[in-house]
Amino acid sequence: MLPYRVLILLFLSPLAYAAELYRFGADEADQEISFSNDPSAVTLDVPIIYFEEAQNELFISANGVVSFGRPIAGPDVKNLDTERTSAIAVFYVPTSGGTVYYR
């Protein structure tokens, strides 16, 4: 009987922590990007070292892709290898509207 209790706890534990997110939005002084196919450029005061290269500018697209050096072309990301652009696509979601907040 004990394994079932452990299994139930494992499934319910993410629900207990679901409300512990960072506050975000305009009320939290976040910058916002309204949906657009044109990524927004952000110049960094302190460069980020990404794959042993210092990056002092990044581009945030409305679909959640963060790229360095130049923006990702177009709203859809098919294959980052063919883009020849350094990018982080952890938050990538194909979208047709909404707002991206960052700080």
Residue frames as a rotation matrix with the C-alpha (Angstrom) as fourth column:
MET 1
0.561 0.828 0.000 0.00
0.828 -0.561 0.000 0.00
0.000 0.000 -1.000 0.00
LEU 2
0.254 -0.549 -0.796 2.90
0.359 -0.711 0.605 2.36
-0.898 -0.439 0.016 0.62
PRO 3
-0.718 -0.578 0.388 3.97
0.571 -0.171 0.803 2.64
-0.397 0.798 0.453 -3.07
TYR 4
-0.022 0.789 0.614 0.52
0.907 -0.243 0.345 3.99
0.421 0.564 -0.710 -4.01
ARG 5
0.742 0.264 -0.617 0.77
0.572 -0.729 0.376 6.72
-0.350 -0.632 -0.691 -1.38
VAL 6
-0.211 -0.904 -0.373 4.19
0.332 -0.425 0.842 7.75
-0.919 0.054 0.389 -2.65
LEU 7
-0.651 0.015 0.759 2.90
0.759 0.015 0.651 7.78
-0.001 1.000 -0.021 -6.22
ILE 8
0.455 0.876 0.163 -0.04
0.846 -0.482 0.228 9.99
0.279 0.034 -0.960 -5.26
LEU 9
0.554 -0.317 -0.770 2.28
0.383 -0.724 0.574 12.40
-0.739 -0.613 -0.280 -3.44
LEU 10
-0.560 -0.813 0.159 4.54
0.490 -0.171 0.855 12.61
-0.668 0.556 0.495 -6.48
PHE 11
-0.403 0.479 0.780 1.61
0.840 -0.145 0.523 13.55
0.364 0.866 -0.344 -8.70
LEU 12
0.654 0.750 -0.097 0.14
0.714 -0.570 0.407 16.07
0.250 -0.335 -0.908 -6.26
SER 13
0.111 -0.676 -0.728 3.37
0.765 -0.410 0.497 17.82
-0.635 -0.612 0.472 -5.26
PRO 14
-0.770 -0.386 0.508 3.60
0.627 -0.607 0.488 19.98
0.120 0.694 0.709 -8.43
LEU 15
0.124 0.898 0.422 0.10
0.578 -0.411 0.705 21.29
0.807 0.157 -0.570 -7.68
ALA 16
0.616 0.078 -0.784 1.20
0.770 -0.266 0.580 22.43
-0.163 -0.961 -0.224 -4.24
TYR 17
-0.240 -0.826 -0.511 4.02
0.558 -0.548 0.624 24.53
-0.795 -0.135 0.592 -5.70
ALA 18
-0.134 0.209 0.969 2.20
0.982 -0.104 0.159 25.80
0.134 0.972 -0.191 -8.79
ALA 19
0.827 0.547 0.128 1.31
0.521 -0.832 0.189 29.14
0.210 -0.090 -0.974 -7.16
GLU 20
0.512 -0.705 -0.490 4.93
0.291 -0.395 0.871 29.97
-0.808 -0.589 0.003 -6.28
LEU 21
0.297 -0.380 0.876 5.81
0.935 -0.072 -0.348 31.87
0.195 0.922 0.334 -9.46
TYR 22
-0.753 -0.552 -0.357 7.61
0.584 -0.811 0.021 35.17
-0.301 -0.193 0.934 -9.83
ARG 23
0.355 0.811 -0.465 5.34
0.400 -0.581 -0.709 38.15
-0.845 0.066 -0.531 -10.07
PHE 24
-0.697 -0.569 0.436 5.45
0.628 -0.192 0.754 39.62
-0.346 0.800 0.491 -13.55
GLY 25
0.252 0.793 0.554 3.87
0.959 -0.280 -0.036 42.27
0.127 0.540 -0.832 -15.71
ALA 26
0.013 -0.188 0.982 3.69
0.326 -0.928 -0.182 46.02
0.945 0.323 0.050 -15.98
ASP 27
0.847 0.371 0.380 2.87
-0.224 -0.398 0.889 46.36
0.482 -0.839 -0.254 -12.27
GLU 28
0.782 -0.619 -0.066 6.22
0.438 0.472 0.765 44.70
-0.442 -0.628 0.640 -11.46
ALA 29
0.472 -0.566 -0.676 8.20
-0.545 -0.790 0.282 47.17
-0.694 0.235 -0.681 -13.64
ASP 30
-0.084 -0.451 0.889 8.83
0.501 0.752 0.429 44.53
-0.861 0.481 0.163 -16.32
GLN 31
-0.626 -0.104 -0.773 9.53
-0.618 -0.538 0.573 45.53
-0.475 0.837 0.272 -19.90
GLU 32
0.120 0.719 0.684 6.98
0.077 0.680 -0.729 44.20
-0.990 0.140 0.026 -22.34
ILE 33
-0.912 -0.289 -0.292 6.96
-0.294 -0.039 0.955 43.13
-0.287 0.957 -0.049 -25.96
SER 34
0.179 0.984 -0.012 3.56
-0.591 0.097 -0.801 43.15
-0.787 0.150 0.599 -27.63
PHE 35
0.217 -0.086 0.972 3.10
0.477 0.878 -0.029 40.49
-0.852 0.470 0.232 -30.26
SER 36
0.623 -0.146 -0.768 4.97
-0.680 -0.586 -0.441 41.31
-0.386 0.797 -0.464 -33.44
ASN 37
0.929 -0.340 0.143 7.01
0.367 0.813 -0.452 39.34
0.038 0.473 0.880 -35.95
ASP 38
0.329 -0.840 0.432 9.89
-0.076 -0.480 -0.874 41.78
0.941 0.255 -0.221 -35.34
PRO 39
0.326 -0.267 -0.907 12.03
0.879 0.438 0.188 40.81
0.347 -0.859 0.378 -32.33
SER 40
0.948 -0.024 0.317 13.02
-0.138 -0.928 0.345 43.50
0.286 -0.371 -0.883 -29.82
ALA 41
0.110 -0.983 -0.148 16.72
0.361 0.178 -0.915 44.21
0.926 0.047 0.375 -29.28
VAL 42
0.998 0.065 -0.025 18.06
0.043 -0.305 0.951 44.54
0.055 -0.950 -0.307 -25.73
THR 43
0.203 -0.971 0.127 21.55
-0.159 -0.161 -0.974 45.93
0.966 0.178 -0.187 -25.12
LEU 44
0.746 0.024 -0.665 23.17
0.570 0.493 0.657 44.44
0.344 -0.870 0.354 -22.03
ASP 45
0.786 -0.498 0.367 25.30
-0.594 -0.772 0.226 46.50
0.170 -0.396 -0.902 -19.62
VAL 46
-0.139 -0.787 0.601 27.26
-0.748 0.481 0.457 43.37
-0.649 -0.386 -0.655 -18.73
PRO 47
-0.159 0.071 -0.985 27.88
-0.897 0.406 0.174 40.85
0.412 0.911 -0.001 -21.52
ILE 48
0.659 0.357 0.662 26.70
-0.545 0.834 0.092 37.25
-0.519 -0.421 0.744 -21.25
ILE 49
-0.554 -0.805 -0.212 29.25
-0.785 0.420 0.455 34.56
-0.277 0.418 -0.865 -22.08
TYR 50
0.565 0.770 0.297 27.45
-0.512 0.609 -0.606 32.10
-0.647 0.190 0.738 -24.35
PHE 51
0.869 -0.326 0.373 29.48
0.466 0.793 -0.393 29.24
-0.167 0.515 0.841 -25.80
GLU 52
0.050 -0.965 -0.256 32.71
0.848 -0.094 0.522 31.09
-0.528 -0.243 0.814 -24.95
GLU 53
-0.513 -0.162 0.843 31.64
0.664 -0.698 0.269 34.24
0.545 0.698 0.466 -26.81
ALA 54
-0.736 0.242 -0.632 30.74
0.369 -0.639 -0.674 37.51
-0.567 -0.730 0.381 -25.10
GLN 55
-0.324 0.734 0.597 27.26
0.808 -0.113 0.578 38.63
0.492 0.670 -0.557 -26.14
ASN 56
-0.873 -0.016 -0.488 26.26
0.328 -0.759 -0.562 42.22
-0.361 -0.650 0.668 -25.38
GLU 57
-0.518 0.777 -0.358 23.03
-0.844 -0.532 0.065 42.32
-0.140 0.336 0.931 -27.37
LEU 58
-0.874 0.317 0.369 20.14
0.313 0.947 -0.073 39.91
-0.372 0.052 -0.927 -27.44
PHE 59
-0.686 0.702 -0.194 16.86
-0.608 -0.405 0.683 39.75
0.400 0.586 0.704 -29.29
ILE 60
-0.765 0.542 0.348 13.62
0.022 0.562 -0.827 38.61
-0.644 -0.625 -0.441 -27.68
SER 61
-0.852 0.507 -0.133 10.95
-0.164 -0.017 0.986 37.42
0.497 0.862 0.097 -30.07
ALA 62
-0.219 0.876 0.430 7.24
-0.963 -0.264 0.048 37.31
0.156 -0.403 0.902 -29.30
ASN 63
0.620 0.451 -0.642 7.32
-0.406 0.885 0.229 33.50
0.671 0.119 0.732 -29.53
GLY 64
0.944 -0.151 0.292 9.86
-0.250 0.247 0.936 33.23
-0.213 -0.957 0.195 -26.69
VAL 65
0.585 -0.798 0.148 13.13
0.780 0.502 -0.374 32.70
0.224 0.334 0.916 -28.59
VAL 66
0.790 -0.486 -0.373 16.12
-0.207 -0.785 0.584 34.62
-0.577 -0.384 -0.721 -27.25
SER 67
0.693 -0.579 0.430 18.86
0.705 0.419 -0.572 35.03
0.151 0.699 0.698 -29.87
PHE 68
0.362 -0.694 -0.622 22.27
0.283 -0.554 0.783 36.68
-0.888 -0.460 -0.004 -29.83
GLY 69
-0.636 -0.769 0.060 23.88
0.340 -0.210 0.917 38.86
-0.692 0.604 0.395 -32.50
ARG 70
-0.850 0.446 -0.279 20.88
-0.486 -0.462 0.742 39.03
0.203 0.766 0.609 -34.79
PRO 71
-0.152 0.881 0.447 17.18
-0.818 0.142 -0.557 38.20
-0.554 -0.451 0.700 -34.62
ILE 72
-0.626 0.122 0.770 15.66
0.330 0.936 0.120 34.93
-0.706 0.329 -0.627 -35.73
ALA 73
-0.903 0.265 -0.339 14.07
-0.429 -0.493 0.757 35.43
0.033 0.829 0.559 -39.15
GLY 74
-0.379 0.855 -0.354 10.29
-0.284 0.257 0.924 35.07
0.881 0.451 0.146 -39.21
PRO 75
0.117 0.555 0.823 7.75
-0.958 -0.156 0.241 34.05
0.262 -0.817 0.514 -36.60
ASP 76
0.963 0.256 0.085 8.36
-0.269 0.939 0.215 30.29
-0.025 -0.229 0.973 -36.84
VAL 77
-0.056 -0.988 0.142 11.54
-0.956 0.095 0.279 28.50
-0.289 -0.120 -0.950 -35.88
LYS 78
0.809 0.335 -0.484 11.94
-0.510 0.809 -0.292 25.39
0.294 0.483 0.825 -37.99
ASN 79
0.689 -0.674 -0.266 15.60
0.691 0.722 -0.039 24.54
0.219 -0.156 0.963 -37.40
LEU 80
0.883 -0.362 -0.300 18.08
-0.126 -0.797 0.590 26.63
-0.453 -0.483 -0.750 -35.43
ASP 81
0.013 -0.918 0.397 21.01
0.493 0.352 0.796 25.01
-0.870 0.185 0.457 -37.26
THR 82
-0.019 0.013 1.000 19.89
0.993 -0.119 0.020 26.51
0.119 0.993 -0.011 -40.56
GLU 83
0.922 0.386 0.033 19.43
0.374 -0.908 0.186 29.94
0.102 -0.159 -0.982 -38.94
ARG 84
0.018 -0.997 0.081 23.16
0.753 -0.040 -0.657 30.13
0.658 0.073 0.749 -38.14
THR 85
0.014 0.067 0.998 22.27
-0.460 -0.885 0.066 32.18
0.888 -0.460 0.019 -35.08
SER 86
-0.868 -0.275 -0.413 23.04
0.254 0.468 -0.846 31.49
0.426 -0.840 -0.337 -31.43
ALA 87
-0.196 0.886 0.419 19.72
-0.625 -0.442 0.643 31.17
0.756 -0.136 0.641 -29.65
ILE 88
-0.984 0.113 0.138 18.00
-0.050 0.567 -0.822 29.86
-0.171 -0.816 -0.553 -26.56
ALA 89
-0.501 0.838 -0.215 14.58
-0.519 -0.092 0.850 28.43
0.692 0.538 0.481 -27.32
VAL 90
-0.960 0.107 -0.258 13.57
0.264 0.646 -0.716 27.02
0.090 -0.755 -0.649 -23.94
PHE 91
-0.490 0.807 -0.330 10.45
0.075 -0.339 -0.938 29.20
-0.869 -0.484 0.106 -23.84
TYR 92
-0.919 0.087 -0.384 9.58
-0.393 -0.241 0.887 28.78
-0.015 0.967 0.256 -27.54
VAL 93
-0.331 0.881 0.337 5.88
0.485 0.465 -0.741 28.53
-0.810 -0.082 -0.581 -28.27
PRO 94
-0.836 0.113 0.537 4.37
0.472 -0.349 0.809 29.26
0.278 0.930 0.239 -31.68
THR 95
-0.342 0.704 -0.623 1.93
0.590 -0.355 -0.725 32.08
-0.732 -0.615 -0.294 -30.98
SER 96
-0.313 0.291 0.904 -0.34
0.822 -0.393 0.411 34.44
0.475 0.872 -0.116 -32.84
GLY 97
0.321 0.403 0.857 -0.84
-0.074 -0.891 0.447 37.00
0.944 -0.207 -0.256 -30.08
GLY 98
0.735 -0.002 -0.678 -0.08
0.653 0.271 0.707 37.96
0.182 -0.963 0.200 -26.51
THR 99
0.729 -0.504 0.463 2.65
-0.520 -0.848 -0.105 39.77
0.445 -0.164 -0.880 -24.60
VAL 100
0.345 -0.727 -0.594 6.17
0.689 0.626 -0.366 38.77
0.638 -0.283 0.716 -23.50
TYR 101
0.934 -0.097 0.345 7.49
-0.297 -0.746 0.596 40.32
0.200 -0.658 -0.726 -20.26
TYR 102
0.358 -0.867 -0.346 11.16
0.722 0.492 -0.487 40.51
0.593 -0.075 0.802 -19.35
ARG 103
0.985 -0.141 0.097 13.44
-0.171 -0.789 0.590 42.24
-0.007 -0.598 -0.802 -16.86
